[in-house]
Amino acid sequence: MTKYDDKILHAFSDDGLLSQNINGFRPRKAQLEMAQAVGKAVKFATPVVVEAGTGTGKTFAYLVPALLSGKKTIVSTGSKNLQDQLFNRDLPTIQKALKYKGKVALLKGRANYLCLERLEQVTAMGVLGDKSVLADLKKVSKWQNSTKTGDLSECITIAEDSPILPQLVSTTESCLGSDCPNFKDCYVVQARRKAMDADVVVVNHHLFCADMAVKETGFGELIPEAELVIFDEAHQLPDIASQYFGQSLSSRQLFDICKDTNIVYRTELKDVAQLGKASDHLMKVVQDFRLLMGGEGQIRGNLRDLFRDKKVVDGLVKVAENIEFLSEVVKKSLGRSETLDKIFERLAEVKVRLKKLMDTTVTGYCYWYEANGRSFGLHITPLTVADKFGEQLKNQQIGWVFTSATLEVGGTFAHFCQRLGIENAEQLVLQSPFDYQNQSLLCVPRYLPDTNKSHTLSALGQLLKPVIEANKGRCFLLCTSYYMMRGLADFLREHSSLNVLLQGETGKSRLLEQFVKEENSVLVATQSFWEGIDVRGDDLSLVIIDKLPFTSPDEPLLKARMEDCKLQGGDPFNDIQIPEAVITLKQGVGRLIRDVTDRGVVIICDSRLVMRNYGQTFLKSLPPSKRTRDLESVIQFLKV
């Protein structure tokens, strides 16, 4: 046993540094086991994949060996919320307990930092939008005088979705880099510099994958060369990585170019009226193209199908011609404005991207589009990132740690490892220390309504209402579609006196506050509440899931992956759909028991769990709760 192994063992022992310095810390066998596996990955520069059940204490289990190793470490999280929590709460606790002397840094993508150049422009030009946007601009200006980091999440006086925010951040394309007059004080540059110098850097998967994709072209130096990389919430990684190894063009990117060109015309180059005309015309043509795509609300589909419509193709050709024309106009004034020089480069990049998007003959990729309201995005996404990601693992002989509460499916990590090209990794499943047998009950009710009948919604509402009322709310109702979410919320509002909170009616953190504070609350939600939500104690004792969370087979990316799987002789349902639905279901079920004293029931309203053979794969992957099919038994259990 080496000195490093001893340090890890001692840190987690009864009289170790954590017990001595952290209030309420209790050594846990599974936590030590995970810490030792991370230690091994550090020592031998190998990959390790760990599923750590809720309550294992995985954050401490990977931070302690990372800090004790003294090696340059990157910790990447699935969400910005966890990133902030890790940096502001968990990391300082461990630093203090271990008396860690190294430097730590938090690094986010540039869209999270205030751009001083943009702030000056918007203030000088006047703001686009209503009076509330102007009020928000004043609040940001005031906050800017006291902030050290420029991280806009710290500006709590404005809403996180305030329309002023996109106008105050830079994009990779619009940033002037070292030519910017504010370069010396730039918050992004400062954050990056700090990350370069730090021993531990906390990032998120989006930033990590963006940098990895840029590295492919030889420019990725944003995330410093590390000796240990830890992915928390690693189950999200394959989908996020595939976004970054693809290509996208959005109406937002094109509108930004038009807006920035207009700003240059109105502030720096008032003598070049054609800049204003050409950018206004491009904006109009982009808006016309959105109309040709059809669909009112949120739509997604296959680009190859969309391009069968000659009107759509002609519309996109017109967009391309107008991009070319604006580029020619800009070219005539090169050298007169740094911002305009940058716009010329952005237009060149957009032209290349659009050309790629219009040639849908390349195999191994999914060509798809999405549109919502007035905006749209056109995308090319690789069907697998296993080769690219696996290559990174092979090329960088360092420690790689992948961990989450939900990685294995039916007792194996094959699906996860295959999607990321992870080979020869140590694999570890650590059960939660919670006593699920006594703390929880799993119910698949009898007499469920058929899912495809018109009265399903009200029949399901009738079935669940008595249970939710008997529990005085304190319930998450997690739905697999917006249709079910809105329908069940409407039903409960009409037929019960419960306090029904609906995802989307206010911000996520505000909803959770109300849920905990207001009595008889039931929170009806979809995707964004299935994971990363931590409500402990009596406030939540009932989680209801409307049905197994299979992604719609019409979802373009999934459809393309399934077709590809079939071509390779696989079975798309067993190889792709089931594993992904299992991981999502585990996340939803995991909302219930968050602590040793928690107690409650999960109801899954889908008889396929007990009627179909594949139901066993789902049940085998869920916590070992007691089971029932009787809602009366559920009510009795909740009353105790």
Salt bridges, closest charged atoms under 4 A:
ASP5 OD2 - LYS43 NZ 2.71
GLU33 OE1 - LYS29 NZ 3.68
GLU51 OE1 - LYS586 NZ 3.03
ASP84 OD1 - LYS108 NZ 2.93
ASP90 OD1 - ARG89 NE 3.36
ASP136 OD1 - LYS139 NZ 4.00
ASP151 OD2 - LYS108 NZ 2.81
ASP185 OD1 - LYS184 NZ 4.00
ASP211 OD2 - LYS215 NZ 3.46
ASP232 OD1 - LYS58 NZ 2.76
ASP239 OD1 - ARG419 NH2 2.82
ASP256 OD2 - ARG252 NE 3.44
ASP256 OD1 - LYS259 NZ 3.66
ASP260 OD2 - ARG118 NH2 2.63
ASP260 OD2 - ARG346 NH1 2.95
ASP271 OD2 - ARG336 NH2 3.22
ASP288 OD2 - LYS284 NZ 2.89
ASP305 OD1 - ARG308 NH1 2.63
ASP314 OD2 - LYS310 NZ 2.83
GLU324 OE1 - LYS351 NZ 3.39
GLU345 OE1 - LYS342 NZ 3.75
GLU349 OE2 - ARG353 NH2 3.08
GLU370 OE2 - HIS379 NE2 2.84
GLU408 OE2 - LYS586 NZ 3.06
GLU426 OE1 - LYS40 NZ 3.60
ASP450 OD2 - LYS453 NZ 2.86
GLU469 OE2 - LYS465 NZ 3.92
GLU494 OE2 - HIS495 NE2 3.97
GLU505 OE1 - ARG493 NH2 2.85
GLU513 OE1 - ARG510 NH1 3.53
GLU531 OE1 - HIS235 NE2 2.86
ASP534 OD2 - ARG536 NH2 3.17
ASP534 OD1 - ARG594 NE 2.85
GLU555 OE2 - ARG300 NH1 3.09
GLU580 OE2 - HIS415 NE2 3.56
GLU580 OE2 - ARG419 NH1 3.14
GLU580 OE2 - ARG561 NH2 2.66
ASP595 OD2 - ARG536 NH1 3.48
ASP606 OD2 - ARG608 NH2 2.69
